[in-house]
């Protein structure tokens, strides 16, 4: 049973996230996260009798740098609670394997040439470094957009018990085996059949998907042209040369496959698939379950609409409607019920009229019966009938407006100062709304804004007019000979003039930086910009070595700093996460990192300040590491920031 679980942290660095797919019986793959470099990785635990051979193969594969090969990042063993387990850290697998691609639809001839050509170019680069795959199959080739990646270089063959470097397969035989499997991949992409050696082997997991074997006849594997109409004749000829029983000119290296397939176009397998198996590019359409409700229909659970507010055809609703209603009810008791006199319009009160005193309603006041509205009659002139003769008459209303039933109102005693008595209007007040008294602040604010703008403009004009348009000219020396003993003013000397016109001091500004590994393949070139990006939390770092002296593999490593212009430098400060080691500073170029005198040297610390022996004017400085420092218990350097002064 596996001792690895989601959340397990290996070697204080790699946190396991979830299991990943693999077709190797002696391997257990996990998706993981590198907590130091904050990046996703793939962890593969290898077990069985060939675990040590797989680790050796992984170390050899790590020496091959090609973007079409899955890069090996770390190799080692750790104890997860049930004994030591060997592991291999590599880049995460992205995209789809060739098995998944063919399961969605056969690949056309042009895309088959492109995919196999890219894989052949990668294996040719590995073969030149003495590393061969020897276990090439559809699951070992992945397509990620326009990129082809070959996985398991040398590692899968080691777990299968085949090692091209030390087994019975020689280097030439291993290259020929890879070339044969590359042509088998092209045949598989076109026909979904595998013409190579059988994959029903114990080193492949029992639940892995195995392709169907290719059909054969008396001449060997059935040609592609027999199964696929209008196939590329060059691909058909390549298959006949490789798997024909009477073919004398078989391929010997992956380079022969590259030459046979070149040139090829851009990899775009998904675009070449039939339309019905391509992934949809349209966003999902969201629809509501209530979409079938018709226009104007209420949704379930919607409350009924509120009734409309009925307002009178004329006049304004008074706030003291209860008082007016009570007064009207009292006056209606003394008015004949069958009065047919039309009600004249009520004149608005004047300023001389006093407010109407409130009328207290009593229990003796009977409600006034509602009378039907008579036909519209001519309105009599104002004053034609006394106020007591007004009956329950309705005002004429506009068509469609609700008819308000009016009641007679009791006459109000005349005001103390004399004048005509005024009739109370009951619930409908005929007086206009009172006007709000106060000061409108808008003109005041606008006036203040205008004053401030004018004051600012006048101040700006005065400043411009008062400042001189040009600096005052220096007064010319005048000789004073009035007394006969005066002397002319002295003019500045040439040295003073040159000092006054001296240009400003040039400061060192880093334009670019790069790692220097003249005896190796490079020291993480993807992170070189992090050594001078102004962010102390990021860093450039070297590879791990077993001993501080680079395990005897190198005499030194370096980092070159190139300035925008040649500038004087007196000290160089290195902010690192490392301690110890040895570093030297030289004013030289990347082509000759160890030429020239050593300007400063010292050991690494969190803030390594190296003062140069003398001020040096140059446009390129080399930081040369002769002994690796210690970082997190390992022999490598983490360089956070470079500061020149």
VEXDREN-2710 file (C-alpha; in Angstrom, 1 decimal):
% VEXDREN-2710
k/r/px/py/pz
1/UNK/0.0/0.0/0.0
2/UNK/1.3/3.5/-0.9
3/UNK/2.5/5.7/2.0
4/UNK/2.0/8.9/0.0
5/UNK/-1.2/10.8/0.6
6/UNK/-2.6/14.2/-0.6
7/UNK/-0.9/16.9/1.5
8/UNK/2.3/14.9/2.2
9/UNK/5.4/17.1/2.0
10/UNK/8.5/15.3/0.6
11/UNK/12.0/16.5/1.6
12/UNK/10.5/19.7/3.1
13/UNK/9.8/20.9/-0.4
14/UNK/7.3/19.0/-2.6
15/UNK/3.7/18.9/-1.4
16/UNK/1.6/16.1/-3.0
17/UNK/-1.7/17.2/-4.4
18/UNK/-3.4/14.3/-6.2
19/UNK/-2.6/11.1/-8.0
20/UNK/-1.7/11.4/-11.7
21/UNK/-2.2/8.8/-14.5
22/UNK/0.7/6.6/-15.6
23/UNK/0.8/3.4/-17.6
24/UNK/3.9/2.0/-15.8
25/UNK/3.3/-0.9/-13.5
26/UNK/6.3/-0.1/-11.2
27/UNK/5.6/3.6/-10.9
28/UNK/3.2/5.8/-8.9
29/UNK/2.7/9.3/-10.2
30/UNK/1.5/12.4/-8.3
31/UNK/0.7/16.0/-9.2
32/UNK/2.7/18.1/-6.7
33/UNK/3.7/21.6/-5.9
34/UNK/7.2/22.9/-5.4
35/UNK/6.9/25.1/-2.3
36/UNK/10.3/26.7/-2.7
37/UNK/10.0/27.8/-6.4
38/UNK/6.2/28.0/-6.3
39/UNK/5.5/25.9/-9.4
40/UNK/3.7/22.7/-10.3
41/UNK/5.8/19.5/-10.7
42/UNK/5.2/15.8/-11.3
43/UNK/6.5/13.3/-8.7
44/UNK/7.0/9.7/-9.8
45/UNK/7.8/7.0/-7.2
46/UNK/9.6/4.1/-8.7
47/UNK/9.6/0.6/-7.1
48/UNK/10.8/-2.8/-7.9
49/UNK/14.2/-4.3/-8.8
50/UNK/14.9/-1.7/-11.5
51/UNK/14.3/1.4/-9.3
52/UNK/18.1/2.2/-9.0
53/UNK/18.5/1.8/-12.8
54/UNK/15.6/4.2/-13.3
55/UNK/17.2/6.8/-11.1
56/UNK/20.5/6.5/-13.0
57/UNK/18.6/6.9/-16.3
58/UNK/16.8/10.0/-14.9
59/UNK/20.2/11.6/-14.1
60/UNK/21.4/11.0/-17.6
61/UNK/18.2/12.3/-19.1
62/UNK/18.6/15.5/-17.0
63/UNK/21.7/16.3/-19.0
64/UNK/19.7/16.6/-22.2
65/UNK/18.2/20.1/-22.7
66/UNK/15.5/20.2/-25.4
67/UNK/12.0/21.9/-25.2
68/UNK/10.4/18.8/-26.8
69/UNK/11.6/16.5/-23.9
70/UNK/10.1/16.4/-20.5
71/UNK/12.7/17.9/-18.2
72/UNK/13.9/16.0/-15.1
73/UNK/14.3/18.4/-12.2
74/UNK/15.4/16.3/-9.2
75/UNK/16.2/12.7/-8.3
76/UNK/16.6/11.1/-4.9
77/UNK/15.0/8.9/-2.2
78/UNK/13.0/9.7/0.9
79/UNK/11.3/8.0/3.8
80/UNK/7.6/8.5/4.0
81/UNK/7.1/6.4/7.0
82/UNK/7.4/2.9/5.6
83/UNK/10.9/2.8/4.3
84/UNK/12.9/4.5/1.6
85/UNK/11.2/5.2/-1.7
86/UNK/13.0/6.4/-4.8
87/UNK/11.5/9.4/-6.6
88/UNK/11.9/11.4/-9.8
89/UNK/10.8/15.1/-10.0
90/UNK/9.9/16.3/-13.6
91/UNK/7.9/18.9/-15.3
92/UNK/4.1/18.3/-15.1
93/UNK/2.6/16.5/-18.1
94/UNK/0.4/18.8/-20.1
95/UNK/-1.9/18.3/-23.1
96/UNK/-3.1/14.9/-24.4
97/UNK/-1.2/11.7/-25.1
98/UNK/-1.2/10.4/-28.6
99/UNK/-3.5/7.6/-27.4
100/UNK/-6.1/10.2/-26.3
101/UNK/-5.7/12.1/-29.5
102/UNK/-6.3/9.0/-31.7
103/UNK/-9.2/8.0/-29.5
104/UNK/-11.0/11.2/-30.6
105/UNK/-10.3/10.6/-34.3
106/UNK/-7.6/9.6/-36.7
107/UNK/-4.9/12.2/-37.4
108/UNK/-4.4/13.3/-41.0
109/UNK/-1.2/12.8/-42.9
110/UNK/0.1/16.3/-42.5
111/UNK/-0.4/16.3/-38.7
112/UNK/1.1/12.9/-38.4
113/UNK/4.3/14.1/-40.2
114/UNK/4.4/17.1/-37.8
115/UNK/3.9/15.2/-34.6
116/UNK/6.4/12.4/-35.4
117/UNK/8.9/14.8/-36.9
118/UNK/9.0/16.9/-33.7
119/UNK/9.4/13.7/-31.6
120/UNK/12.1/12.4/-33.9
121/UNK/14.0/15.7/-33.7
122/UNK/13.9/15.5/-29.9
123/UNK/15.2/11.9/-29.8
124/UNK/17.9/12.8/-32.3
125/UNK/19.1/15.6/-29.9
126/UNK/19.1/13.1/-27.0
127/UNK/20.9/10.4/-29.1
128/UNK/23.8/12.8/-29.7
129/UNK/24.2/12.9/-25.9
130/UNK/24.2/9.1/-25.7
131/UNK/20.7/8.9/-24.2
132/UNK/17.9/6.8/-26.0
133/UNK/14.3/6.2/-25.2
134/UNK/13.9/2.4/-26.0
135/UNK/10.3/2.4/-24.8
136/UNK/8.6/4.7/-27.2
137/UNK/4.8/4.2/-27.5
138/UNK/1.7/6.3/-27.9
139/UNK/1.5/7.1/-24.1
140/UNK/5.0/8.5/-24.2
141/UNK/4.2/11.3/-26.8
142/UNK/2.0/14.2/-25.7
143/UNK/0.5/17.0/-27.8
144/UNK/0.1/20.4/-25.9
145/UNK/-1.4/22.9/-28.4
146/UNK/1.3/23.5/-31.0
147/UNK/4.0/21.7/-28.9
148/UNK/5.0/18.0/-28.9
149/UNK/6.6/16.6/-25.7
150/UNK/8.3/13.2/-25.4
151/UNK/8.2/11.8/-21.8
152/UNK/10.0/9.0/-20.0
153/UNK/13.4/9.4/-21.9
154/UNK/15.5/6.4/-20.7
155/UNK/13.4/6.1/-17.5
156/UNK/10.6/3.9/-19.0
157/UNK/13.1/1.6/-20.6
158/UNK/15.0/1.2/-17.3
159/UNK/11.8/0.3/-15.5
160/UNK/11.1/-2.2/-18.3
161/UNK/14.5/-3.8/-17.7
162/UNK/16.1/-2.4/-20.8
163/UNK/19.1/-0.1/-20.5
164/UNK/20.8/1.0/-23.8
165/UNK/23.9/2.1/-22.1
166/UNK/24.8/-1.1/-20.2
167/UNK/22.6/-3.9/-21.6
168/UNK/22.8/-6.0/-24.7
169/UNK/21.5/-3.2/-26.8
170/UNK/24.3/-1.2/-28.2
171/UNK/24.2/2.5/-29.0
172/UNK/23.6/1.9/-32.7
173/UNK/20.9/-0.7/-32.0
174/UNK/19.2/1.7/-29.5
175/UNK/19.1/4.5/-32.1
176/UNK/17.6/2.1/-34.7
177/UNK/15.0/0.9/-32.2
178/UNK/13.9/4.5/-31.5
179/UNK/13.7/5.1/-35.3
180/UNK/11.6/2.0/-35.8
181/UNK/9.2/3.1/-32.9
182/UNK/8.9/6.6/-34.4
183/UNK/7.6/5.2/-37.7
184/UNK/5.3/2.9/-35.7
185/UNK/3.9/6.1/-34.1
186/UNK/3.1/7.6/-37.5
187/UNK/1.4/4.3/-38.5
188/UNK/-0.7/4.4/-35.3
189/UNK/-1.7/8.0/-35.8
190/UNK/-3.0/7.2/-39.3
191/UNK/-4.7/3.8/-38.6
192/UNK/-5.1/3.5/-34.8
193/UNK/-3.1/0.2/-35.1
194/UNK/0.4/-0.5/-33.5
195/UNK/2.9/-2.1/-35.9
196/UNK/5.8/-2.2/-33.5
197/UNK/6.7/-4.7/-30.8
198/UNK/3.9/-6.0/-28.7
199/UNK/2.9/-3.8/-25.7
200/UNK/1.4/-6.7/-23.8
201/UNK/4.4/-6.6/-21.4
202/UNK/4.4/-6.9/-17.6
203/UNK/6.1/-3.5/-17.2
204/UNK/3.0/-1.8/-18.5
205/UNK/0.1/-1.5/-16.0
206/UNK/-2.7/-4.0/-16.5
207/UNK/-5.3/-1.3/-16.6
208/UNK/-3.4/0.8/-19.2
209/UNK/-4.9/1.3/-22.7
210/UNK/-3.1/-0.8/-25.3
211/UNK/-3.5/-0.2/-29.0
212/UNK/-4.7/-2.9/-31.3
213/UNK/-1.8/-4.7/-33.2
214/UNK/-1.4/-3.9/-36.9
215/UNK/-2.7/-6.3/-39.5
216/UNK/-0.1/-8.3/-41.4
217/UNK/0.2/-10.2/-44.6
218/UNK/2.9/-12.3/-46.3
219/UNK/5.0/-9.1/-46.9
220/UNK/4.8/-7.9/-43.3
221/UNK/2.6/-5.1/-41.9
222/UNK/-0.3/-4.1/-44.2
223/UNK/0.7/-0.8/-45.9
224/UNK/-1.0/2.4/-44.9
225/UNK/-2.3/3.0/-48.4
226/UNK/-4.3/-0.2/-48.1
227/UNK/-6.2/1.1/-45.1
228/UNK/-6.2/4.9/-45.6
229/UNK/-7.2/6.2/-49.1
230/UNK/-5.2/9.0/-50.6
231/UNK/-2.5/8.7/-48.0
232/UNK/0.8/10.6/-48.4
233/UNK/3.0/8.5/-50.6
234/UNK/6.1/9.5/-48.6
235/UNK/4.6/8.2/-45.4
236/UNK/3.5/5.0/-47.1
237/UNK/7.0/4.5/-48.4
238/UNK/8.5/5.1/-45.0
239/UNK/6.3/2.5/-43.4
240/UNK/7.2/0.0/-46.2
241/UNK/10.9/0.6/-45.6
242/UNK/10.6/0.1/-41.9
243/UNK/8.1/-2.8/-41.5
244/UNK/8.4/-4.5/-44.9
245/UNK/9.8/-8.0/-44.8
246/UNK/12.0/-7.5/-47.9
247/UNK/13.2/-3.9/-47.2
248/UNK/17.0/-3.6/-47.4
249/UNK/17.3/0.1/-46.4
250/UNK/15.8/0.3/-42.9
251/UNK/16.2/3.4/-40.8
252/UNK/19.1/3.5/-38.4
253/UNK/18.7/6.7/-36.3
254/UNK/15.9/9.2/-35.5
255/UNK/17.8/11.6/-37.7
256/UNK/16.9/9.4/-40.7
257/UNK/13.2/9.9/-39.7
258/UNK/13.7/13.6/-39.5
259/UNK/15.2/13.7/-43.0
260/UNK/12.4/11.5/-44.4
261/UNK/9.6/13.6/-42.9
262/UNK/11.0/17.1/-43.4
263/UNK/9.6/19.6/-44.0
264/UNK/6.5/19.6/-41.9
265/UNK/4.0/22.2/-40.8
266/UNK/2.8/23.5/-37.5
267/UNK/1.4/21.0/-35.0
268/UNK/-2.4/21.6/-34.7
269/UNK/-3.9/18.2/-34.0
270/UNK/-7.2/19.5/-32.6
271/UNK/-7.9/21.7/-35.6
272/UNK/-7.3/18.7/-37.9
273/UNK/-9.9/16.5/-36.1
274/UNK/-13.4/16.1/-37.5
275/UNK/-15.8/18.9/-36.4
276/UNK/-18.0/16.6/-34.3
277/UNK/-15.0/15.6/-32.0
278/UNK/-13.5/19.1/-31.6
279/UNK/-14.1/20.8/-28.2
280/UNK/-16.8/23.4/-28.3
281/UNK/-15.6/27.0/-28.3
282/UNK/-19.0/28.6/-27.6
283/UNK/-19.7/29.6/-24.0
284/UNK/-22.5/27.7/-22.3
285/UNK/-26.0/29.2/-22.6
286/UNK/-27.7/29.7/-19.3
287/UNK/-31.5/29.5/-19.4
288/UNK/-34.1/29.8/-16.6
289/UNK/-36.6/27.2/-15.8
290/UNK/-39.2/30.0/-15.8
291/UNK/-38.4/30.9/-19.4
292/UNK/-41.7/29.4/-20.6
293/UNK/-43.8/32.0/-18.8
294/UNK/-45.6/34.2/-21.4
295/UNK/-45.3/38.0/-21.7
296/UNK/-47.3/39.8/-19.1
297/UNK/-48.0/36.6/-17.1
298/UNK/-47.1/36.7/-13.4
299/UNK/-44.4/34.4/-12.1
300/UNK/-45.5/32.0/-9.3
301/UNK/-45.4/33.6/-5.9
302/UNK/-45.7/37.2/-7.3
303/UNK/-48.0/39.4/-5.1
304/UNK/-51.0/41.0/-6.9
305/UNK/-50.5/44.6/-8.1
306/UNK/-51.4/47.4/-5.8
307/UNK/-54.7/49.3/-6.6
308/UNK/-54.4/52.6/-8.3
309/UNK/-54.4/55.8/-6.2
310/UNK/-57.6/57.8/-6.9
311/UNK/-57.1/61.5/-6.7
312/UNK/-59.7/64.3/-7.2
313/UNK/-60.1/65.9/-10.6
314/UNK/-59.2/69.3/-9.2
315/UNK/-57.9/70.7/-6.0
316/UNK/-55.2/69.3/-3.6
317/UNK/-55.7/66.8/-0.9
318/UNK/-55.6/68.6/2.4
319/UNK/-53.5/67.3/5.3
320/UNK/-56.4/68.1/7.8
321/UNK/-59.0/66.1/5.9
322/UNK/-60.7/64.9/9.1
323/UNK/-61.5/68.4/10.3
324/UNK/-62.9/69.5/6.9
325/UNK/-65.0/66.3/6.7
326/UNK/-66.5/66.9/10.1
327/UNK/-67.4/70.5/9.3
328/UNK/-69.0/69.4/6.0
329/UNK/-71.1/66.7/7.8
330/UNK/-72.4/69.3/10.3
331/UNK/-73.4/71.8/7.6
332/UNK/-75.2/69.2/5.5
333/UNK/-77.7/68.4/8.3
334/UNK/-79.4/71.9/7.8
335/UNK/-79.4/71.8/4.0
336/UNK/-82.4/70.4/2.0
337/UNK/-81.6/67.1/0.5
338/UNK/-83.1/67.9/-2.9
339/UNK/-81.3/71.1/-3.7
340/UNK/-80.4/71.3/-7.4
341/UNK/-78.5/74.6/-7.3
342/UNK/-75.1/74.1/-9.0
343/UNK/-72.1/74.9/-6.8
344/UNK/-70.1/77.8/-8.1
345/UNK/-66.4/77.6/-8.0
346/UNK/-64.9/78.6/-4.7
347/UNK/-62.6/81.6/-4.8
348/UNK/-59.2/81.2/-3.3
349/UNK/-58.9/83.0/0.1
350/UNK/-57.2/86.3/0.2
351/UNK/-54.6/87.5/2.6
352/UNK/-57.2/89.5/4.6
353/UNK/-59.2/86.5/5.5
354/UNK/-58.4/84.8/8.8
355/UNK/-57.9/81.1/9.1
356/UNK/-61.0/78.9/9.6
357/UNK/-61.5/77.9/13.2
358/UNK/-61.8/74.1/13.6
359/UNK/-65.3/72.7/14.0
360/UNK/-65.7/70.0/16.7
361/UNK/-67.7/67.0/15.5
362/UNK/-70.3/65.7/17.9
363/UNK/-72.2/62.5/18.2
364/UNK/-75.4/64.2/17.0
365/UNK/-74.0/64.8/13.6
366/UNK/-75.6/62.3/11.3
367/UNK/-73.8/61.1/8.2
368/UNK/-74.9/62.7/5.0
369/UNK/-76.6/60.3/2.5
370/UNK/-74.9/60.0/-0.8
371/UNK/-77.0/61.5/-3.6
372/UNK/-76.7/60.5/-7.3
373/UNK/-75.0/63.1/-9.4
374/UNK/-77.5/65.0/-11.6
375/UNK/-76.9/65.9/-15.1
376/UNK/-74.5/68.7/-15.8
377/UNK/-76.1/72.1/-15.4
378/UNK/-74.8/75.6/-16.2
379/UNK/-72.8/77.0/-13.3
380/UNK/-74.5/80.0/-11.8
381/UNK/-72.6/83.2/-11.3
382/UNK/-70.8/83.7/-8.0
383/UNK/-73.1/85.1/-5.4
384/UNK/-76.4/84.3/-7.2
385/UNK/-77.5/82.1/-4.4
386/UNK/-76.7/82.2/-0.7
387/UNK/-74.2/79.7/0.7
388/UNK/-77.0/77.9/2.6
389/UNK/-78.7/77.0/-0.7
390/UNK/-75.8/74.9/-1.9
391/UNK/-76.9/71.3/-2.1
392/UNK/-75.1/68.0/-2.5
393/UNK/-74.1/68.8/-6.1
394/UNK/-71.1/67.2/-7.9
395/UNK/-68.6/69.2/-9.9
396/UNK/-68.5/68.4/-13.6
397/UNK/-65.5/66.1/-14.2
398/UNK/-63.4/65.1/-17.2
399/UNK/-64.3/62.0/-19.1
400/UNK/-63.1/58.9/-17.3
401/UNK/-62.2/60.7/-14.1
402/UNK/-63.8/59.4/-10.8
403/UNK/-66.7/61.6/-9.6
404/UNK/-66.2/63.0/-6.2
405/UNK/-69.4/63.6/-4.2
406/UNK/-69.4/67.0/-2.6
407/UNK/-71.3/68.0/0.6
408/UNK/-72.4/71.4/1.8
409/UNK/-70.3/73.2/4.4
410/UNK/-71.4/75.3/7.3
411/UNK/-70.8/79.0/6.9
412/UNK/-68.0/80.4/8.9
413/UNK/-68.4/83.6/10.9
414/UNK/-66.9/86.7/9.3
415/UNK/-63.4/87.6/10.3
416/UNK/-62.9/90.2/13.1
417/UNK/-61.9/92.9/10.6
418/UNK/-65.0/92.6/8.5
419/UNK/-65.3/91.2/5.0
420/UNK/-67.3/88.5/3.4
421/UNK/-67.8/85.2/5.2
422/UNK/-65.8/82.3/3.8
423/UNK/-67.1/78.8/3.3
424/UNK/-64.9/75.9/4.5
425/UNK/-64.1/73.4/1.7
426/UNK/-63.9/70.3/3.9
427/UNK/-61.6/67.6/2.8
428/UNK/-60.3/69.5/-0.3
429/UNK/-58.3/72.6/0.6
430/UNK/-58.5/75.3/-2.1
431/UNK/-55.6/77.3/-0.6
432/UNK/-52.2/77.0/-2.3
433/UNK/-49.4/75.1/-0.6
434/UNK/-47.4/77.4/1.7
435/UNK/-44.1/78.6/0.2
436/UNK/-40.9/77.6/1.8
437/UNK/-39.2/80.6/3.3
438/UNK/-35.4/80.8/3.5
439/UNK/-32.3/81.7/1.6
440/UNK/-31.4/79.9/-1.6
441/UNK/-27.7/79.0/-1.2
442/UNK/-27.0/78.3/-4.9
443/UNK/-26.3/81.9/-6.0
444/UNK/-24.0/82.4/-3.0
445/UNK/-22.0/79.3/-3.7
446/UNK/-21.7/80.1/-7.4
447/UNK/-20.5/83.6/-6.5
448/UNK/-17.9/82.3/-4.1
449/UNK/-16.6/79.9/-6.8
450/UNK/-16.3/82.7/-9.3
451/UNK/-14.5/84.9/-6.8
452/UNK/-12.0/82.1/-6.0
453/UNK/-11.4/81.4/-9.7
454/UNK/-10.8/85.1/-10.5
455/UNK/-8.4/85.4/-7.5
456/UNK/-6.4/82.3/-8.6
457/UNK/-6.2/83.6/-12.2
458/UNK/-5.0/87.0/-11.0
459/UNK/-2.4/85.4/-8.7
460/UNK/-1.1/83.2/-11.5
461/UNK/-0.8/86.2/-13.9
462/UNK/1.0/88.2/-11.3
463/UNK/3.5/85.4/-10.8
464/UNK/4.2/85.0/-14.5
465/UNK/4.6/88.8/-15.0
466/UNK/6.9/89.2/-11.9
467/UNK/9.3/86.3/-12.8
468/UNK/12.1/87.3/-15.2
469/UNK/11.9/85.8/-18.7
470/UNK/15.7/85.1/-18.7
471/UNK/18.4/85.0/-16.1
472/UNK/20.1/88.4/-15.5
473/UNK/23.3/88.8/-17.4
474/UNK/26.5/89.0/-15.5
475/UNK/27.8/92.5/-15.2
476/UNK/30.9/93.1/-17.3
477/UNK/34.0/94.1/-15.4
478/UNK/34.5/97.8/-15.4
479/UNK/37.8/99.4/-14.8
480/UNK/37.7/102.2/-12.3
481/UNK/40.4/104.7/-13.2
482/UNK/38.8/107.7/-11.6
483/UNK/41.4/107.8/-8.8
484/UNK/44.1/106.6/-11.0
485/UNK/44.8/103.5/-9.0
486/UNK/41.8/101.3/-9.8
487/UNK/42.1/97.8/-11.4
488/UNK/39.8/95.9/-13.7
489/UNK/37.8/92.9/-12.4
490/UNK/39.4/89.6/-12.8
491/UNK/37.9/87.2/-15.4
492/UNK/37.5/83.4/-14.6
493/UNK/40.4/81.1/-15.5
494/UNK/40.2/78.2/-18.0
495/UNK/40.2/75.6/-15.1
496/UNK/37.2/77.3/-13.5
497/UNK/35.3/77.4/-16.8
498/UNK/35.9/73.7/-17.4
499/UNK/34.8/72.8/-13.9
500/UNK/31.6/74.9/-14.3
501/UNK/30.7/73.1/-17.6
502/UNK/31.5/69.6/-16.3
503/UNK/28.7/67.0/-17.1
504/UNK/26.8/65.3/-14.3
505/UNK/28.2/62.1/-12.8
506/UNK/27.2/58.8/-14.6
507/UNK/25.6/56.3/-12.3
508/UNK/25.8/52.5/-13.0
509/UNK/22.5/51.2/-14.3
510/UNK/22.1/47.5/-15.0
511/UNK/20.8/46.8/-18.5
512/UNK/20.9/43.0/-18.6
513/UNK/22.4/40.0/-16.8
514/UNK/23.1/36.4/-17.6
515/UNK/24.4/33.2/-16.1
516/UNK/27.9/31.9/-17.0
517/UNK/28.5/28.2/-17.2
518/UNK/31.3/27.7/-19.8
519/UNK/31.9/24.1/-18.7
520/UNK/28.2/23.0/-18.6
521/UNK/24.8/23.4/-20.1
522/UNK/23.6/26.4/-18.1
523/UNK/22.4/27.4/-14.7
524/UNK/18.7/28.1/-14.9
525/UNK/18.7/30.7/-17.6
526/UNK/15.0/31.2/-17.2
527/UNK/15.6/32.9/-13.8
528/UNK/18.5/35.3/-14.7
529/UNK/16.3/38.4/-14.7
530/UNK/15.3/37.8/-11.1
531/UNK/18.8/38.8/-9.9
532/UNK/18.3/42.5/-10.7
533/UNK/14.5/43.0/-10.9
534/UNK/14.3/45.1/-7.7
535/UNK/12.3/42.4/-5.9
536/UNK/14.3/40.8/-3.0
537/UNK/11.8/38.0/-2.7
538/UNK/12.8/36.5/-6.1
539/UNK/16.2/35.0/-6.9
540/UNK/18.4/33.4/-9.5
541/UNK/19.9/30.1/-8.4
542/UNK/22.5/27.5/-9.5
543/UNK/22.2/23.8/-9.7
544/UNK/22.8/21.5/-6.7
545/UNK/26.2/19.9/-6.4
546/UNK/27.4/17.2/-4.0
547/UNK/30.4/19.2/-2.7
548/UNK/31.2/23.0/-2.6
549/UNK/33.9/22.5/-5.3
550/UNK/31.2/21.6/-7.9
551/UNK/31.9/17.8/-7.3
552/UNK/34.9/18.2/-9.6
553/UNK/32.7/18.9/-12.6
554/UNK/33.4/22.6/-13.0
555/UNK/36.1/25.0/-12.0
556/UNK/33.6/27.8/-11.4
557/UNK/30.3/29.4/-12.2
558/UNK/29.4/33.1/-12.8
559/UNK/27.0/35.8/-13.5
560/UNK/27.7/38.7/-15.8
561/UNK/26.2/42.2/-15.3
562/UNK/26.1/44.5/-18.3
563/UNK/25.4/48.3/-17.8
564/UNK/23.6/50.7/-20.1
565/UNK/26.8/52.9/-20.3
566/UNK/30.3/52.6/-18.9
567/UNK/30.1/54.0/-15.3
568/UNK/32.4/54.2/-12.3
569/UNK/31.8/51.5/-9.7
570/UNK/33.3/51.4/-6.2
571/UNK/31.3/48.6/-4.6
572/UNK/29.0/45.7/-5.5
573/UNK/26.4/44.4/-2.9
574/UNK/25.0/40.9/-3.3
575/UNK/21.7/40.0/-1.4
576/UNK/21.6/36.2/-1.1
577/UNK/19.9/33.4/0.9
578/UNK/23.2/31.6/1.2
579/UNK/26.2/31.5/3.6
580/UNK/29.9/30.7/3.0
581/UNK/31.5/29.9/-0.3
582/UNK/33.8/32.2/-2.3
583/UNK/33.2/34.9/-4.9
584/UNK/35.4/37.2/-7.0
585/UNK/34.6/40.4/-8.9
586/UNK/36.2/41.2/-12.3
587/UNK/35.7/44.0/-14.8
588/UNK/35.5/41.7/-17.9
589/UNK/33.0/40.4/-20.4
590/UNK/31.0/37.1/-20.7
591/UNK/33.3/35.7/-23.3
592/UNK/36.3/35.9/-20.9
593/UNK/34.8/35.6/-17.4
594/UNK/38.2/34.9/-15.7
595/UNK/40.3/37.5/-17.5
596/UNK/41.6/40.6/-15.7
597/UNK/42.6/41.3/-12.1
598/UNK/40.4/40.4/-9.2
599/UNK/38.9/43.7/-8.0
600/UNK/37.2/42.3/-4.9
601/UNK/36.5/38.9/-3.3
602/UNK/34.8/37.5/-0.2
603/UNK/32.3/35.0/1.2
604/UNK/28.5/35.0/0.7
605/UNK/26.2/36.2/3.4
606/UNK/22.7/37.7/3.5
607/UNK/24.2/41.0/2.4
608/UNK/27.6/40.6/0.8
609/UNK/29.2/44.0/0.2
610/UNK/32.3/43.8/-1.9
611/UNK/34.3/47.0/-2.0
612/UNK/36.5/47.3/-5.1
613/UNK/40.2/48.1/-4.6
614/UNK/39.8/51.2/-6.6
615/UNK/37.1/53.0/-8.5
616/UNK/36.6/51.1/-11.8
617/UNK/34.9/52.5/-14.9
618/UNK/33.5/49.7/-17.1
619/UNK/30.3/48.6/-18.8
620/UNK/30.5/44.9/-17.8
621/UNK/31.3/43.1/-14.5
622/UNK/31.5/39.4/-13.8
623/UNK/30.6/37.8/-10.5
624/UNK/32.7/34.5/-10.5
625/UNK/31.9/31.8/-7.9
626/UNK/34.9/29.6/-7.1
627/UNK/33.3/27.8/-4.2
628/UNK/29.6/27.1/-3.7
629/UNK/27.9/28.4/-0.5
630/UNK/25.4/26.5/1.6
631/UNK/21.7/27.1/1.1
632/UNK/19.0/25.2/3.0
633/UNK/21.6/22.5/3.8
634/UNK/22.7/22.0/0.1
635/UNK/25.5/23.3/-2.0
636/UNK/24.1/25.9/-4.3
637/UNK/23.6/29.7/-4.5
638/UNK/20.3/31.8/-4.3
639/UNK/21.1/35.3/-5.6
640/UNK/18.2/37.7/-4.7
641/UNK/19.5/41.1/-5.9
642/UNK/22.7/42.8/-7.3
643/UNK/23.3/46.4/-6.4
644/UNK/26.1/48.5/-7.9
645/UNK/27.3/51.8/-6.4
END
